Amino acid sequence: MKNKNKIIFALLLLAVVVSFSQKIKKYIFDKDYFVYMNPVCIQGYSCFTNEDAEEPYLKVYRKAYKVQQCIESQNCQPDFCEAEEQDCMIVTCSEDSLEEGEICTEIK
């Protein structure tokens, strides 16, 4: 009976270690998580502003590895989505996306 308990404990410990190592790989090595950025607003978008903001801004959620690729290659803007890029989202200002203290504005 004791050997059975040791085997079960070892299997559970192995499962925890494998799960933890997969998370480390995903976040540390693959950089597979979203980064939140506030780039300066560009014409054609409904943008956010608040009393602390110097300029109107957008809200962008982009995968960290794509941001790093843009910075390294210098072929794209790290704080904006590329054409047809999946896992990237630009949030424009609307009643649903406003946070406390923010108002909507447009660049003309």
C-alpha positions, 0 to 999 in steps of 0.5 A: 500500500505504501508503494502505491501511495508513493507512485500516486504522489510521484505522478501528481508531482510530475503533473505539477512540474510539467504544468508549471514548466509549460507555463514558464515556457509560454510566458518567459520564452515564447512571450505568449501573453498580451501587452496593453499599450496606449499609442497616440491617436491617429486620424480616423479613430475615435480615441480616449482622453482624460485630464492627465493625458497630453494627447488623445490615445487608443488602447491596444492589446498585442502579443508580446512576441509580436511587439518584440519582433517589431522592435528588433526588425524595425519594420513595423510599429510595435504599438499598433496591429499589422494588417490582418494580424490575429491576436491583436486588438485596437480598442476605440472609444465608445460608451462600452469601453470608457473607464472612469475619468475618460472621454471620447474624442476624434482627431481631425 
